Amino acid sequence: MNDLTPGTWTLDPAHTSAAFTVRHAGISKARGQFQDISGVLEVGEAGKNLSFTTTLRTESINTAQPDRDDHLRSSDFFDAENFPEIRFVSTAVEGDALTGDLTIRDITRSVELDFTYEGAATDPFGVYRAGFTGETSISRKEFGLTWNAALEAGGVMVGDDVKILIEAEFTAPVSA
């Protein structure tokens, strides 16, 4: 990562995805993502001492099912009115592991993501960009997302394990 310019890089929401997958009814998976995402990447000299801060707006959840999205925004899940943001602040980057504090519904837990630097390049418009991928799994119950419904055949409607995939693109600091 020594090809990264030192300074504050800005997350490009048009080229970033914050997606999740969770077991549904014990037989399939529900997928979704957050549409409103912002963040910064701080880069030290020679591409070292990286730190990430990212914010997702809970009201921007999109599973391509409006009724489900409304339920996820409700107090049963994210309670978007009272907890408008999900926040991730990195605490360490070591090799292919990114550790940080994830806050959902004002509950903060340390999480570790499998982390990949995808490279950097200048686009046709002269903007220097860098890409990263991060993957992890969390227990939704550990973040206060406990709503569920029992199924007639046994089991529950929503699984506890949530797989998260972040594909982020940042733009380099503009030189003065």
Short mmCIF file of the C-alpha atoms (twelve columns), coordinates in Angstrom:
data_MODEL
# 
_entry.id   MODEL 
# 
loop_
_atom_site.group_PDB 
_atom_site.id 
_atom_site.type_symbol 
_atom_site.label_atom_id 
_atom_site.label_alt_id 
_atom_site.label_comp_id 
_atom_site.label_asym_id 
_atom_site.label_seq_id 
_atom_site.Cartn_x 
_atom_site.Cartn_y 
_atom_site.Cartn_z 
_atom_site.pdbx_PDB_model_num 
ATOM 1   C CA . MET A 1   0.000   0.000   0.000   1 
ATOM 2   C CA . ASN A 2   2.980   2.262   -0.355  1 
ATOM 3   C CA . ASP A 3   1.311   3.627   -3.526  1 
ATOM 4   C CA . LEU A 4   -1.266  5.470   -1.394  1 
ATOM 5   C CA . THR A 5   -0.865  9.229   -1.037  1 
ATOM 6   C CA . PRO A 6   -0.666  10.332  2.620   1 
ATOM 7   C CA . GLY A 7   -3.647  12.309  3.890   1 
ATOM 8   C CA . THR A 8   -7.409  12.023  4.134   1 
ATOM 9   C CA . TRP A 9   -9.079  10.033  1.364   1 
ATOM 10  C CA . THR A 10  -12.826 10.380  0.781   1 
ATOM 11  C CA . LEU A 11  -15.139 7.414   0.343   1 
ATOM 12  C CA . ASP A 12  -16.854 7.411   -3.059  1 
ATOM 13  C CA . PRO A 13  -20.436 6.266   -2.324  1 
ATOM 14  C CA . ALA A 14  -21.178 5.746   -6.029  1 
ATOM 15  C CA . HIS A 15  -18.509 3.026   -6.127  1 
ATOM 16  C CA . THR A 16  -18.972 1.561   -2.644  1 
ATOM 17  C CA . SER A 17  -21.266 -1.193  -1.417  1 
ATOM 18  C CA . ALA A 18  -22.159 -2.095  2.184   1 
ATOM 19  C CA . ALA A 19  -24.088 -5.348  1.787   1 
ATOM 20  C CA . PHE A 20  -25.354 -8.065  4.129   1 
ATOM 21  C CA . THR A 21  -26.834 -11.549 3.978   1 
ATOM 22  C CA . VAL A 22  -28.900 -13.253 6.701   1 
ATOM 23  C CA . ARG A 23  -30.701 -16.596 6.850   1 
ATOM 24  C CA . HIS A 24  -34.455 -16.318 6.220   1 
ATOM 25  C CA . ALA A 25  -37.011 -18.889 7.456   1 
ATOM 26  C CA . GLY A 26  -34.217 -21.427 7.756   1 
ATOM 27  C CA . ILE A 27  -34.432 -22.214 4.044   1 
ATOM 28  C CA . SER A 28  -32.982 -19.274 2.119   1 
ATOM 29  C CA . LYS A 29  -31.127 -15.983 2.522   1 
ATOM 30  C CA . ALA A 30  -32.262 -12.375 2.503   1 
ATOM 31  C CA . ARG A 31  -29.832 -9.855  1.056   1 
ATOM 32  C CA . GLY A 32  -29.657 -6.109  1.288   1 
ATOM 33  C CA . GLN A 33  -27.462 -3.079  1.467   1 
ATOM 34  C CA . PHE A 34  -27.310 0.443   2.776   1 
ATOM 35  C CA . GLN A 35  -27.597 3.109   0.075   1 
ATOM 36  C CA . ASP A 36  -26.374 6.129   2.096   1 
ATOM 37  C CA . ILE A 37  -22.771 5.584   3.130   1 
ATOM 38  C CA . SER A 38  -19.970 8.006   3.905   1 
ATOM 39  C CA . GLY A 39  -16.470 7.687   5.247   1 
ATOM 40  C CA . VAL A 40  -12.812 8.555   5.186   1 
ATOM 41  C CA . LEU A 41  -9.524  6.726   4.973   1 
ATOM 42  C CA . GLU A 42  -6.535  8.261   6.743   1 
ATOM 43  C CA . VAL A 43  -3.182  7.258   5.238   1 
ATOM 44  C CA . GLY A 44  0.176   7.876   6.882   1 
ATOM 45  C CA . GLU A 45  3.573   8.187   5.210   1 
ATOM 46  C CA . ALA A 46  4.502   5.369   2.793   1 
ATOM 47  C CA . GLY A 47  0.953   3.991   2.939   1 
ATOM 48  C CA . LYS A 48  1.257   3.024   6.591   1 
ATOM 49  C CA . ASN A 49  -0.922  3.678   9.643   1 
ATOM 50  C CA . LEU A 50  -4.218  3.300   7.806   1 
ATOM 51  C CA . SER A 51  -7.444  4.106   9.603   1 
ATOM 52  C CA . PHE A 52  -11.031 3.910   8.380   1 
ATOM 53  C CA . THR A 53  -14.207 5.608   9.587   1 
ATOM 54  C CA . THR A 54  -17.507 4.754   7.929   1 
ATOM 55  C CA . THR A 55  -21.109 5.736   8.596   1 
ATOM 56  C CA . LEU A 56  -24.228 4.059   7.190   1 
ATOM 57  C CA . ARG A 57  -27.648 5.739   7.422   1 
ATOM 58  C CA . THR A 58  -30.097 3.130   8.733   1 
ATOM 59  C CA . GLU A 59  -33.018 4.699   6.880   1 
ATOM 60  C CA . SER A 60  -31.238 3.882   3.606   1 
ATOM 61  C CA . ILE A 61  -31.557 0.108   3.999   1 
ATOM 62  C CA . ASN A 62  -32.647 -1.574  0.766   1 
ATOM 63  C CA . THR A 63  -33.541 -5.247  0.357   1 
ATOM 64  C CA . ALA A 64  -35.630 -4.653  -2.791  1 
ATOM 65  C CA . GLN A 65  -38.750 -5.379  -0.688  1 
ATOM 66  C CA . PRO A 66  -40.381 -2.127  0.559   1 
ATOM 67  C CA . ASP A 67  -42.433 -3.830  3.305   1 
ATOM 68  C CA . ARG A 68  -39.354 -5.637  4.646   1 
ATOM 69  C CA . ASP A 69  -37.325 -2.414  4.444   1 
ATOM 70  C CA . ASP A 70  -39.970 -0.589  6.500   1 
ATOM 71  C CA . HIS A 71  -39.897 -3.401  9.084   1 
ATOM 72  C CA . LEU A 72  -36.084 -3.236  9.253   1 
ATOM 73  C CA . ARG A 73  -36.277 0.544   9.833   1 
ATOM 74  C CA . SER A 74  -38.791 0.025   12.674  1 
ATOM 75  C CA . SER A 75  -38.056 -0.409  16.381  1 
ATOM 76  C CA . ASP A 76  -38.113 -4.203  15.840  1 
ATOM 77  C CA . PHE A 77  -34.726 -3.899  14.123  1 
ATOM 78  C CA . PHE A 78  -32.617 -0.787  13.421  1 
ATOM 79  C CA . ASP A 79  -35.055 1.779   14.899  1 
ATOM 80  C CA . ALA A 80  -33.901 4.340   12.333  1 
ATOM 81  C CA . GLU A 81  -35.761 7.170   14.039  1 
ATOM 82  C CA . ASN A 82  -33.782 6.788   17.280  1 
ATOM 83  C CA . PHE A 83  -30.588 5.259   15.871  1 
ATOM 84  C CA . PRO A 84  -30.038 6.895   12.481  1 
ATOM 85  C CA . GLU A 85  -26.472 5.630   11.959  1 
ATOM 86  C CA . ILE A 86  -24.362 2.518   11.995  1 
ATOM 87  C CA . ARG A 87  -20.728 3.440   12.524  1 
ATOM 88  C CA . PHE A 88  -17.425 1.627   12.065  1 
ATOM 89  C CA . VAL A 89  -14.131 3.065   13.332  1 
ATOM 90  C CA . SER A 90  -10.979 1.053   12.746  1 
ATOM 91  C CA . THR A 91  -8.614  0.399   15.622  1 
ATOM 92  C CA . ALA A 92  -5.921  -1.648  13.841  1 
ATOM 93  C CA . VAL A 93  -4.865  -2.816  10.401  1 
ATOM 94  C CA . GLU A 94  -2.466  -5.745  10.452  1 
ATOM 95  C CA . GLY A 95  -1.806  -7.671  7.261   1 
ATOM 96  C CA . ASP A 96  -5.131  -8.963  5.979   1 
ATOM 97  C CA . ALA A 97  -7.066  -8.161  9.178   1 
ATOM 98  C CA . LEU A 98  -8.932  -4.931  9.856   1 
ATOM 99  C CA . THR A 99  -10.148 -4.570  13.440  1 
ATOM 100 C CA . GLY A 100 -12.530 -1.886  14.553  1 
ATOM 101 C CA . ASP A 101 -15.457 -0.807  16.671  1 
ATOM 102 C CA . LEU A 102 -18.862 -1.385  15.085  1 
ATOM 103 C CA . THR A 103 -21.779 0.532   16.617  1 
ATOM 104 C CA . ILE A 104 -25.397 -0.457  15.934  1 
ATOM 105 C CA . ARG A 105 -28.270 0.892   18.104  1 
ATOM 106 C CA . ASP A 106 -25.657 2.541   20.384  1 
ATOM 107 C CA . ILE A 107 -24.107 -0.867  21.142  1 
ATOM 108 C CA . THR A 108 -20.423 -1.029  20.258  1 
ATOM 109 C CA . ARG A 109 -18.519 -4.267  19.736  1 
ATOM 110 C CA . SER A 110 -15.076 -4.983  18.350  1 
ATOM 111 C CA . VAL A 111 -15.178 -6.817  15.020  1 
ATOM 112 C CA . GLU A 112 -12.491 -8.154  12.719  1 
ATOM 113 C CA . LEU A 113 -12.839 -8.089  8.950   1 
ATOM 114 C CA . ASP A 114 -10.895 -10.120 6.419   1 
ATOM 115 C CA . PHE A 115 -9.340  -7.211  4.575   1 
ATOM 116 C CA . THR A 116 -7.976  -6.930  1.044   1 
ATOM 117 C CA . TYR A 117 -6.314  -3.967  -0.607  1 
ATOM 118 C CA . GLU A 118 -7.475  -4.154  -4.232  1 
ATOM 119 C CA . GLY A 119 -5.016  -1.600  -5.589  1 
ATOM 120 C CA . ALA A 120 -4.938  2.015   -6.738  1 
ATOM 121 C CA . ALA A 121 -5.216  3.670   -10.142 1 
ATOM 122 C CA . THR A 122 -5.886  6.982   -11.817 1 
ATOM 123 C CA . ASP A 123 -9.241  7.045   -13.612 1 
ATOM 124 C CA . PRO A 124 -9.766  8.665   -17.061 1 
ATOM 125 C CA . PHE A 125 -10.729 11.934  -15.336 1 
ATOM 126 C CA . GLY A 126 -7.427  12.200  -13.451 1 
ATOM 127 C CA . VAL A 127 -8.771  11.099  -10.067 1 
ATOM 128 C CA . TYR A 128 -6.502  8.776   -8.091  1 
ATOM 129 C CA . ARG A 129 -8.567  6.007   -6.457  1 
ATOM 130 C CA . ALA A 130 -7.958  3.047   -4.153  1 
ATOM 131 C CA . GLY A 131 -10.154 0.012   -3.534  1 
ATOM 132 C CA . PHE A 132 -10.615 -2.235  -0.499  1 
ATOM 133 C CA . THR A 133 -12.768 -5.239  0.353   1 
ATOM 134 C CA . GLY A 134 -13.761 -6.308  3.851   1 
ATOM 135 C CA . GLU A 135 -15.776 -9.335  4.975   1 
ATOM 136 C CA . THR A 136 -16.995 -10.444 8.385   1 
ATOM 137 C CA . SER A 137 -19.862 -12.081 10.229  1 
ATOM 138 C CA . ILE A 138 -21.603 -10.735 13.309  1 
ATOM 139 C CA . SER A 139 -24.287 -11.910 15.706  1 
ATOM 140 C CA . ARG A 140 -27.173 -9.482  15.224  1 
ATOM 141 C CA . LYS A 141 -28.388 -10.241 18.765  1 
ATOM 142 C CA . GLU A 142 -25.138 -8.834  20.202  1 
ATOM 143 C CA . PHE A 143 -26.187 -5.467  18.746  1 
ATOM 144 C CA . GLY A 144 -29.734 -5.481  20.126  1 
ATOM 145 C CA . LEU A 145 -31.348 -6.766  16.921  1 
ATOM 146 C CA . THR A 146 -33.347 -9.494  18.650  1 
ATOM 147 C CA . TRP A 147 -36.756 -9.524  16.915  1 
ATOM 148 C CA . ASN A 148 -37.797 -12.906 15.577  1 
ATOM 149 C CA . ALA A 149 -40.816 -15.087 14.937  1 
ATOM 150 C CA . ALA A 150 -41.167 -18.826 15.535  1 
ATOM 151 C CA . LEU A 151 -41.958 -20.945 12.491  1 
ATOM 152 C CA . GLU A 152 -44.734 -23.532 12.530  1 
ATOM 153 C CA . ALA A 153 -42.338 -26.256 11.368  1 
ATOM 154 C CA . GLY A 154 -39.711 -25.236 13.952  1 
ATOM 155 C CA . GLY A 155 -36.900 -22.752 13.847  1 
ATOM 156 C CA . VAL A 156 -37.159 -18.993 13.491  1 
ATOM 157 C CA . MET A 157 -37.794 -16.442 10.751  1 
ATOM 158 C CA . VAL A 158 -34.456 -14.571 10.945  1 
ATOM 159 C CA . GLY A 159 -31.042 -16.139 11.547  1 
ATOM 160 C CA . ASP A 160 -28.620 -14.644 14.061  1 
ATOM 161 C CA . ASP A 161 -25.471 -14.770 11.904  1 
ATOM 162 C CA . VAL A 162 -25.205 -11.800 9.517   1 
ATOM 163 C CA . LYS A 163 -22.537 -11.868 6.822   1 
ATOM 164 C CA . ILE A 164 -21.246 -8.435  5.843   1 
ATOM 165 C CA . LEU A 165 -19.387 -7.522  2.656   1 
ATOM 166 C CA . ILE A 166 -17.922 -4.055  2.169   1 
ATOM 167 C CA . GLU A 167 -16.439 -3.057  -1.167  1 
ATOM 168 C CA . ALA A 168 -15.101 0.458   -0.804  1 
ATOM 169 C CA . GLU A 169 -13.484 2.915   -3.158  1 
ATOM 170 C CA . PHE A 170 -11.772 6.064   -1.942  1 
ATOM 171 C CA . THR A 171 -10.507 9.126   -3.799  1 
ATOM 172 C CA . ALA A 172 -7.111  10.601  -2.980  1 
ATOM 173 C CA . PRO A 173 -6.616  13.930  -1.226  1 
ATOM 174 C CA . VAL A 174 -6.476  16.834  -3.662  1 
ATOM 175 C CA . SER A 175 -3.104  18.592  -3.692  1 
ATOM 176 C CA . ALA A 176 -3.154  22.263  -2.802  1 
# 
